[in-house]
Amino acid sequence: MTEVKTYEPTDSAGKLAKGFLRNPLTIVLGVSLLAIGYLALMVMPREENPQMVVSGSTVIVALPGASAAEIQKVIVQPLERKLKEVKGVEHIYGTAMDNVGIVNAAFFIGEEKEGSNLKVYDKIMQNSDIFPKGAMNPIIKPLDIDVDIPVVSVAFYSNNKEMSKTELYNKVKRIQHHVNGLHNVAVTEVKGGNKTQFNIEVDLHKLSGYNLSMGQIVQSVQSLSYSVPAVKNRTKDNKIIMVGVKNAIDSSKDIGNIIVAQYMGSPIYLSQVANVAKSYDIQNFKSVQISVRDEAGKFKPLQDQVTLTVSKLQGTNAVVIADAVKTELASYKDYLHENGISYVITRNDGERANEAVNELVFHLVLSIVIIAILLVLVLGWRESLIVTFTVPAILAITLFVAYLTGQTINRITLFAFLLSLGLLVDAAIIVIENIHRHYHDEDSAHCKADDLIVRATDEIGPPTNIATLAIIMTMVPMAFVGQMMGQFMKPIPANVPVALVASLFVAYIFTPYLAVRMLKRPDFSKKGDH
């Protein structure tokens, strides 16, 4: 009797198949892959859209007493010329107003944020002599898209008509302090409402009677305040000139006792030429209102509201942070009820991101089921089960690699998975189809099942590898797309190649492993007897 030699594979595909075909650790590897993939899906930060690197800086230079035309000539234009010299700047926008000039420098999308801001700072500091005498030190504020765009917005409004204009703002500030201490919360901001402030309403007639100027009033107040007063020419009612002092001192009487000048040997106090009162920021002419539905579903009249916005740190989970904010707000339920304050969550990116991710995961599962049904019709139910198993294993590897590289789960990441789903099963289908062909080949009836499977896998290794490599190469150019589109579509060239490479390993390891245990060979001996 001639001994049948064991088939020795020549390609990596066959070698992988032979190495894992009877290895008891293969099943452990499969379960481990599914486990780490599931953990990555649960742990990875969820966002509605992918993170984008957007760099920019705002330079603010104040020149008290200068008109908008003067600011444009001596502040804005010199600043624009210098910022154009900074490498990587794409657009420059300048704004000139009375007393202050503002220039925004926008860098090309993808420029490193920290390096870009440092370039702007160095350029301004090196050319600080271009500003005229009397100009204040420039303020440089970097743009941070992760912080500037909130993930949660909460609108607070009062049901108590007797509540003062500043009381609602102050109570929301108290809540803001605790929300800002939550884990991974970057910045919180309170918008709208009126702040507590000392108002100095100057009587112009008395001012001229004592031969005083507004500049003397401002200088006197500045000597007692760490916050530079905001000088306005007119009030909302167009009656008097005022000076707003924010967060300066505790008593309006102390402000009234400020000596502004000497007249014939006697001091002139601020209270002699102005009315000083502790009130709200009357120079703030903007107010935000909200209309909410009552229990009957009807809209209530518009009410003044204060909005609390919450931004997250880069790369953190918007879903977790949004839930933490909601939990924190719930802890203030009694406090808000006692003060007649209600709130409405007007923006929740965490909820939207979670819904988007869950919906795409559902469609991903649905696609896998559709593939399984098609394979049942073409190859058979056993072959279909084998190929269907490989898809979660491939996605698990891809998700875990994405987690290790600091990616987030978002619409584009999952779109990349959906895009590659049809490609992921190619290798497994080719392997199982070739195994199926060898199993049903009457000339192979004398061969062992293990040898048949290793040979079938080894045969399709080189063409499958080259075909997969060709598909990966078509994705490479997408990684070099610049600007906003390149940043937005970045997860596709980052994840599709990983998924395709993973599909090869899964097809060469797990498809033969499952095939030798699940597929049945036809009985050719009965056919011959017949």
C-alpha positions as CSV (number, residue, x, y, z in Angstrom):
1,M,0.0,0.0,0.0
2,T,1.4,3.4,-1.1
3,E,1.6,6.0,1.7
4,V,0.0,9.3,0.9
5,K,2.4,12.1,1.6
6,T,1.3,15.1,3.7
7,Y,0.9,18.3,1.6
8,E,3.5,20.9,2.4
9,P,2.3,24.5,1.7
10,T,4.5,27.0,-0.1
11,D,2.6,30.2,0.5
12,S,1.9,32.1,3.7
13,A,-1.8,31.4,3.4
14,G,-1.3,27.6,3.5
15,K,1.3,27.8,6.3
16,L,-1.1,29.8,8.4
17,A,-3.9,27.3,7.7
18,K,-1.7,24.3,8.6
19,G,-0.4,26.0,11.7
20,F,-3.8,26.8,13.2
21,L,-5.9,23.9,11.7
22,R,-5.5,21.6,14.7
23,N,-4.1,24.0,17.2
24,P,-6.2,24.1,20.4
25,L,-5.4,27.8,20.8
26,T,-7.2,28.8,17.7
27,I,-10.6,28.9,19.4
28,V,-9.1,30.9,22.2
29,L,-7.7,33.4,19.7
30,G,-11.1,33.7,18.0
31,V,-12.9,34.3,21.3
32,S,-10.2,36.8,22.4
33,L,-10.6,38.8,19.2
34,L,-14.3,39.0,19.6
35,A,-13.9,40.1,23.2
36,I,-11.4,42.8,22.5
37,G,-13.4,44.1,19.6
38,Y,-16.5,44.3,21.8
39,L,-14.5,46.1,24.6
40,A,-13.1,48.5,22.0
41,L,-16.7,49.3,20.8
42,M,-17.8,50.0,24.4
43,V,-14.7,51.9,25.5
44,M,-13.9,54.0,22.4
45,P,-15.1,57.6,22.6
46,R,-18.2,58.3,20.6
47,E,-18.7,61.4,18.6
48,E,-21.0,62.5,15.9
49,N,-18.3,63.6,13.6
50,P,-14.5,62.9,13.4
51,Q,-12.0,65.1,15.2
52,M,-10.4,67.7,12.9
53,V,-7.3,69.7,13.5
54,V,-8.2,73.4,13.0
55,S,-5.6,76.0,13.9
56,G,-6.1,79.7,14.3
57,S,-5.4,82.7,16.5
58,T,-7.1,86.0,17.4
59,V,-4.9,89.0,18.2
60,I,-6.6,91.8,20.1
61,V,-4.9,95.2,20.5
62,A,-6.6,98.0,22.4
63,L,-5.8,101.7,21.8
64,P,-8.1,103.7,24.1
65,G,-9.4,106.9,22.5
66,A,-8.7,106.0,18.9
67,S,-11.4,105.9,16.2
68,A,-12.1,103.0,14.0
69,A,-10.3,104.7,11.1
70,E,-7.2,105.2,13.2
71,I,-7.3,101.6,14.5
72,Q,-7.5,100.4,10.9
73,K,-4.4,102.4,9.9
74,V,-2.1,101.9,13.0
75,I,-3.2,98.6,14.4
76,V,-5.1,96.3,12.0
77,Q,-3.1,96.9,8.8
78,P,0.4,96.5,10.4
79,L,-0.8,93.4,12.2
80,E,-2.1,91.9,8.9
81,R,1.2,92.5,7.2
82,K,3.2,90.8,9.9
83,L,0.8,87.8,10.3
84,K,1.0,87.2,6.5
85,E,4.7,86.4,7.1
86,V,3.8,83.4,9.3
87,K,4.2,80.1,7.5
88,G,1.0,78.1,7.2
89,V,-1.5,81.0,7.4
90,E,-4.3,80.6,4.9
91,H,-6.6,83.5,5.6
92,I,-6.4,86.7,7.6
93,Y,-9.4,88.7,8.7
94,G,-9.1,92.2,10.4
95,T,-11.7,94.2,12.2
96,A,-11.3,97.8,13.3
97,M,-13.6,99.3,16.0
98,D,-13.4,102.3,18.2
99,N,-10.6,101.7,20.8
100,V,-9.7,98.2,19.6
101,G,-8.5,96.3,16.6
102,I,-9.0,92.5,16.1
103,V,-7.1,90.3,13.6
104,N,-7.9,86.6,13.1
105,A,-5.3,84.3,11.5
106,A,-6.6,81.0,10.1
107,F,-4.1,78.3,9.3
108,F,-4.4,75.6,6.7
109,I,-6.5,72.7,7.9
110,G,-4.2,70.0,9.4
111,E,-1.5,72.4,10.6
112,E,-0.4,71.5,14.1
113,K,-2.3,73.5,16.6
114,E,0.4,74.1,19.3
115,G,3.1,75.0,16.7
116,S,0.8,77.4,14.8
117,N,-0.1,79.3,17.9
118,L,3.5,79.5,18.9
119,K,4.4,81.0,15.5
120,V,1.8,83.7,15.9
121,Y,3.0,84.5,19.4
122,D,6.6,84.8,18.4
123,K,5.8,87.0,15.4
124,I,3.7,89.4,17.5
125,M,6.3,89.6,20.3
126,Q,9.2,90.1,17.8
127,N,7.3,93.0,16.2
128,S,5.7,94.6,19.3
129,D,7.4,97.9,18.3
130,I,5.0,98.4,15.4
131,F,2.2,99.5,17.7
132,P,1.8,103.2,18.5
133,K,2.4,104.8,21.8
134,G,-0.5,104.3,24.2
135,A,-1.5,100.9,22.7
136,M,-2.0,98.2,25.3
137,N,-0.2,94.9,25.2
138,P,-1.6,92.5,22.6
139,I,-3.9,89.7,23.7
140,I,-3.4,86.5,21.7
141,K,-6.3,84.0,21.9
142,P,-5.7,80.6,20.1
143,L,-8.6,78.9,18.5
144,D,-9.4,75.5,19.9
145,I,-12.2,73.8,18.0
146,D,-12.5,71.1,20.7
147,V,-13.2,73.7,23.4
148,D,-15.0,76.3,21.4
149,I,-17.7,74.0,20.2
150,P,-19.9,72.8,23.1
151,V,-21.3,69.3,23.3
152,V,-24.0,70.2,25.7
153,S,-26.1,73.4,26.1
154,V,-28.6,74.0,28.8
155,A,-31.1,76.9,28.9
156,F,-32.2,78.0,32.3
157,Y,-35.2,80.2,32.8
158,S,-37.1,81.6,35.8
159,N,-40.7,80.9,36.6
160,N,-40.6,83.5,39.4
161,K,-41.5,87.0,38.1
162,E,-40.1,88.6,41.2
163,M,-36.6,87.3,40.5
164,S,-34.1,90.1,39.7
165,K,-32.2,90.3,36.4
166,T,-28.9,89.2,38.0
167,E,-30.3,86.5,40.4
168,L,-30.8,83.9,37.6
169,Y,-27.3,84.5,36.3
170,N,-25.7,84.2,39.7
171,K,-27.5,80.9,40.5
172,V,-26.5,79.4,37.1
173,K,-22.9,80.5,37.8
174,R,-23.1,78.4,41.0
175,I,-24.1,75.3,39.0
176,Q,-21.5,76.1,36.4
177,H,-18.8,75.8,39.0
178,H,-19.7,72.2,39.8
179,V,-20.3,71.2,36.2
180,N,-16.8,72.5,35.3
181,G,-15.3,70.1,37.8
182,L,-16.7,67.0,36.1
183,H,-14.2,64.6,34.6
184,N,-13.1,65.4,31.0
185,V,-15.0,68.6,30.9
186,A,-12.8,71.3,29.3
187,V,-14.6,74.6,29.5
188,T,-18.0,75.8,30.7
189,E,-19.5,79.1,29.8
190,V,-22.5,81.0,30.9
191,K,-24.1,83.1,28.1
192,G,-27.0,85.6,28.3
193,G,-28.5,87.1,31.4
194,N,-27.3,90.1,33.3
195,K,-24.3,90.2,35.6
196,T,-24.0,92.1,38.9
197,Q,-22.2,95.4,38.4
198,F,-21.6,98.8,39.9
199,N,-23.0,101.5,37.5
200,I,-21.6,105.0,37.5
201,E,-24.1,107.3,35.8
202,V,-22.3,110.6,35.2
203,D,-24.1,113.9,35.1
204,L,-22.6,115.9,32.2
205,H,-23.8,119.2,33.5
206,K,-22.1,118.7,36.9
207,L,-19.0,117.4,35.1
208,S,-18.7,120.5,33.0
209,G,-19.5,122.7,36.1
210,Y,-16.4,121.3,37.9
211,N,-14.4,121.5,34.6
212,L,-13.7,117.7,34.6
213,S,-13.4,115.2,31.8
214,M,-14.5,111.6,31.4
215,G,-10.9,110.6,31.2
216,Q,-10.4,111.8,34.8
217,I,-13.4,109.8,36.0
218,V,-12.0,106.7,34.3
219,Q,-8.5,107.1,35.7
220,S,-9.9,107.6,39.2
221,V,-12.1,104.4,39.0
222,Q,-9.2,102.4,37.5
223,S,-7.1,103.2,40.6
224,L,-9.6,101.3,42.7
225,S,-10.5,98.5,40.3
226,Y,-8.5,95.6,38.8
227,S,-11.0,95.4,35.9
228,V,-10.8,98.2,33.3
229,P,-14.1,100.0,33.1
230,A,-16.1,99.8,29.9
231,V,-16.8,103.4,28.7
232,K,-20.0,104.0,26.7
233,N,-21.0,107.2,25.1
234,R,-24.7,106.6,25.6
235,T,-27.1,104.5,27.5
236,K,-29.9,102.5,25.9
237,D,-32.3,105.4,26.5
238,N,-29.8,107.8,25.0
239,K,-29.6,110.0,28.1
240,I,-26.3,109.9,29.9
241,I,-22.7,108.7,29.7
242,M,-21.8,105.8,32.0
243,V,-18.8,103.8,33.2
244,G,-19.4,100.2,34.0
245,V,-17.2,98.7,36.7
246,K,-17.2,94.8,36.7
247,N,-16.2,92.8,39.8
248,A,-14.4,95.7,41.3
249,I,-15.4,96.4,44.9
250,D,-18.1,95.6,47.3
251,S,-19.8,98.8,48.2
252,S,-21.3,101.6,46.0
253,K,-20.5,104.0,48.8
254,D,-16.8,103.2,48.5
255,I,-16.9,104.1,44.8
256,G,-18.8,107.3,45.5
257,N,-16.1,108.4,47.9
258,I,-13.4,108.2,45.2
259,I,-11.7,111.6,44.8
260,V,-11.6,112.5,41.2
261,A,-10.0,116.0,41.4
262,Q,-9.2,119.0,43.5
263,Y,-11.3,122.3,43.2
264,M,-10.1,125.4,45.0
265,G,-8.4,123.3,47.6
266,S,-11.3,121.0,48.2
267,P,-11.7,117.4,47.0
268,I,-14.3,116.6,44.5
269,Y,-15.9,113.1,45.1
270,L,-17.3,110.9,42.4
271,S,-20.7,111.0,44.2
272,Q,-20.8,114.8,43.5
273,V,-20.8,114.4,39.7
274,A,-22.3,110.9,39.3
275,N,-24.9,108.5,40.7
276,V,-23.4,105.2,41.8
277,A,-25.5,102.2,42.3
278,K,-25.0,98.4,42.5
279,S,-27.2,96.9,39.8
280,Y,-26.8,94.9,36.6
281,D,-24.7,95.5,33.4
282,I,-27.0,98.1,31.8
283,Q,-24.5,98.4,28.9
284,N,-25.5,94.9,27.8
285,F,-28.3,95.5,25.4
286,K,-28.5,91.9,24.2
287,S,-31.0,89.5,25.7
288,V,-31.7,85.9,24.8
289,Q,-35.2,84.5,25.2
290,I,-36.7,81.0,25.1
291,S,-40.2,79.6,24.7
292,V,-41.0,76.2,26.1
293,R,-44.0,73.9,26.0
294,D,-46.1,73.5,29.2
295,E,-47.7,70.3,30.3
296,A,-50.6,70.8,27.9
297,G,-48.2,71.0,25.0
298,K,-48.7,74.7,24.4
299,F,-45.9,77.2,24.2
300,K,-45.4,79.6,27.1
301,P,-44.6,83.3,26.4
302,L,-41.0,84.1,25.7
303,Q,-38.8,84.3,28.8
304,D,-35.3,85.6,29.4
305,Q,-32.9,82.7,29.7
306,V,-29.3,82.0,30.6
307,T,-27.4,79.3,28.7
308,L,-24.8,77.0,30.2
309,T,-22.5,75.5,27.5
310,V,-20.2,72.6,28.2
311,S,-17.2,71.6,26.0
312,K,-15.2,68.4,26.3
313,L,-11.5,67.6,26.1
314,Q,-10.2,66.3,22.8
315,G,-10.6,62.5,22.3
316,T,-13.0,62.0,25.1
317,N,-16.4,60.4,25.0
318,A,-19.2,62.9,24.3
319,V,-21.8,60.4,25.4
320,V,-20.3,59.9,28.9
321,I,-19.8,63.6,29.4
322,A,-23.3,64.4,28.3
323,D,-24.7,61.8,30.7
324,A,-22.5,63.2,33.5
325,V,-23.9,66.7,33.0
326,K,-27.4,65.4,33.0
327,T,-26.7,63.6,36.3
328,E,-25.2,66.7,37.8
329,L,-28.2,68.8,36.8
330,A,-30.5,66.2,38.3
331,S,-28.8,66.6,41.6
332,Y,-29.9,70.3,41.6
333,K,-33.5,69.5,41.1
334,D,-34.6,70.6,44.6
335,Y,-32.4,73.7,44.5
336,L,-33.8,74.8,41.2
337,H,-37.4,74.0,42.3
338,E,-37.0,76.1,45.5
339,N,-35.8,79.1,43.4
340,G,-38.4,78.7,40.7
341,I,-35.9,77.9,38.0
342,S,-36.4,75.4,35.2
343,Y,-34.1,74.2,32.4
344,V,-34.2,72.7,29.0
345,I,-31.3,70.8,27.3
346,T,-31.1,72.5,23.9
347,R,-28.1,70.7,22.6
348,N,-26.8,67.2,23.4
349,D,-24.1,66.0,21.0
350,G,-23.6,62.9,23.2
351,E,-27.1,61.7,22.6
352,R,-26.9,62.4,18.9
353,A,-23.5,60.7,18.6
354,N,-24.9,57.6,20.4
355,E,-27.9,57.5,18.2
356,A,-25.8,57.8,15.1
357,V,-23.3,55.1,16.2
358,N,-26.1,52.7,17.3
359,E,-27.9,53.2,14.0
360,L,-24.8,52.5,11.9
361,V,-24.0,49.5,14.1
362,F,-27.5,48.2,13.4
363,H,-27.0,48.7,9.7
364,L,-23.7,46.9,10.0
365,V,-25.3,43.9,11.6
366,L,-28.1,44.0,9.0
367,S,-25.5,43.9,6.2
368,I,-23.8,40.9,7.7
369,V,-27.2,39.1,7.9
370,I,-27.9,39.9,4.2
371,I,-24.4,38.6,3.2
372,A,-25.1,35.4,5.2
373,I,-28.5,34.8,3.4
374,L,-26.9,35.3,0.0
375,L,-24.1,32.8,0.8
376,V,-26.7,30.3,1.9
377,L,-28.3,30.5,-1.5
378,V,-25.0,30.2,-3.4
379,L,-22.7,27.9,-1.3
380,G,-24.8,26.4,1.4
381,W,-25.7,27.0,5.0
382,R,-22.5,25.6,6.5
383,E,-20.3,27.6,4.3
384,S,-22.4,30.7,5.0
385,L,-22.0,30.3,8.8
386,I,-18.2,30.0,8.4
387,V,-18.0,33.2,6.3
388,T,-20.4,35.1,8.5
389,F,-18.2,34.4,11.6
390,T,-15.2,35.9,9.9
391,V,-16.9,39.4,9.6
392,P,-17.2,40.1,13.3
393,A,-13.7,38.8,13.8
394,I,-12.3,41.2,11.2
395,L,-14.3,44.2,12.5
396,A,-13.1,43.3,16.1
397,I,-9.5,43.5,15.0
398,T,-10.1,46.8,13.1
399,L,-11.9,48.4,16.1
400,F,-9.1,47.4,18.5
401,V,-6.4,48.8,16.2
402,A,-8.5,52.0,15.9
403,Y,-8.7,52.2,19.7
404,L,-5.0,51.8,20.0
405,T,-4.3,54.6,17.5
406,G,-6.5,57.0,19.5
407,Q,-9.5,57.1,17.1
408,T,-13.1,57.7,18.0
409,I,-16.2,56.0,16.9
410,N,-18.2,58.4,14.7
411,R,-20.2,58.4,11.5
412,I,-17.2,58.4,9.2
413,T,-15.4,55.6,11.1
414,L,-18.5,53.4,10.8
415,F,-19.0,54.4,7.2
416,A,-15.5,53.1,6.5
417,F,-16.6,49.8,8.0
418,L,-19.7,49.7,5.9
419,L,-17.7,50.7,2.8
420,S,-15.2,47.8,3.4
421,L,-17.8,45.2,4.4
422,G,-18.3,43.9,0.9
423,L,-14.5,43.6,0.6
424,L,-13.9,41.9,3.9
425,V,-15.7,38.7,3.0
426,D,-13.9,38.4,-0.4
427,A,-10.9,36.4,1.1
428,A,-13.1,34.2,3.2
429,I,-15.4,33.4,0.3
430,I,-12.5,32.6,-2.0
431,V,-11.0,30.2,0.6
432,I,-14.3,28.5,1.5
433,E,-15.2,28.2,-2.2
434,N,-11.9,26.5,-3.0
435,I,-12.3,24.2,-0.1
436,H,-15.8,23.4,-1.2
437,R,-14.5,22.6,-4.7
438,H,-11.8,20.3,-3.4
439,Y,-14.2,18.5,-1.1
440,H,-16.5,17.8,-4.0
441,D,-13.8,16.7,-6.4
442,E,-13.9,13.0,-7.0
443,D,-10.1,12.9,-7.7
444,S,-9.5,14.1,-4.2
445,A,-11.5,11.4,-2.5
446,H,-8.3,9.5,-1.4
447,C,-6.8,12.7,0.3
448,K,-7.1,13.5,3.9
449,A,-9.4,16.4,4.9
450,D,-6.6,18.3,6.5
451,D,-4.4,18.1,3.4
452,L,-7.3,19.1,1.2
453,I,-8.0,22.2,3.2
454,V,-4.4,23.3,3.5
455,R,-3.9,22.7,-0.3
456,A,-7.1,24.7,-1.1
457,T,-6.0,27.6,1.1
458,D,-2.4,27.5,-0.2
459,E,-3.6,27.6,-3.9
460,I,-5.5,30.8,-3.5
461,G,-3.0,32.6,-1.3
462,P,-0.9,34.5,-3.9
463,P,-3.8,35.9,-6.1
464,T,-5.8,36.8,-3.0
465,N,-2.9,38.6,-1.5
466,I,-2.2,40.6,-4.7
467,A,-5.9,41.4,-5.1
468,T,-6.2,42.7,-1.5
469,L,-3.0,44.7,-1.9
470,A,-4.4,46.3,-5.1
471,I,-7.6,47.3,-3.2
472,I,-5.5,48.8,-0.3
473,M,-3.4,50.8,-2.8
474,T,-6.6,52.4,-4.1
475,M,-7.3,53.7,-0.6
476,V,-3.8,55.2,-0.1
477,P,-4.3,58.4,-2.2
478,M,-7.3,59.3,0.0
479,A,-4.8,59.7,2.9
480,F,-3.1,62.6,1.1
481,V,-6.3,64.6,0.5
482,G,-5.8,68.0,2.3
483,Q,-7.9,70.7,3.8
484,M,-11.3,70.0,5.5
485,M,-12.3,67.1,3.3
486,G,-9.0,65.3,4.0
487,Q,-9.5,65.7,7.8
488,F,-13.2,64.6,7.6
489,M,-12.5,61.5,5.5
490,K,-9.3,60.5,7.4
491,P,-10.9,57.5,9.1
492,I,-11.5,55.8,5.7
493,P,-7.8,55.4,4.6
494,A,-6.9,54.7,8.2
495,N,-9.4,51.8,8.8
496,V,-10.2,50.2,5.5
497,P,-6.6,49.0,4.9
498,V,-6.4,47.6,8.4
499,A,-9.7,45.8,7.9
500,L,-8.5,44.3,4.6
501,V,-5.3,43.0,6.0
502,A,-7.2,41.6,9.0
503,S,-9.5,39.8,6.5
504,L,-6.6,37.9,5.0
505,F,-5.4,36.6,8.4
506,V,-8.9,35.7,9.5
507,A,-9.6,34.0,6.2
508,Y,-6.4,31.9,6.3
509,I,-6.7,31.0,10.0
510,F,-10.3,30.6,11.0
511,T,-11.9,29.6,7.7
512,P,-9.9,26.4,7.4
513,Y,-10.3,25.8,11.1
514,L,-14.1,25.9,10.9
515,A,-14.3,24.2,7.6
516,V,-12.5,21.0,8.8
517,R,-15.1,20.8,11.6
518,M,-18.3,21.9,9.9
519,L,-18.1,20.8,6.3
520,K,-19.0,17.3,5.2
521,R,-17.4,15.5,2.4
522,P,-19.6,13.6,-0.1
523,D,-19.3,9.8,0.0
524,F,-17.8,8.9,-3.4
525,S,-17.7,5.1,-2.6
526,K,-21.5,4.8,-2.7
527,K,-21.5,6.6,-6.0
528,G,-19.0,4.1,-7.4
529,D,-21.0,1.1,-6.1
530,H,-24.1,2.4,-7.8
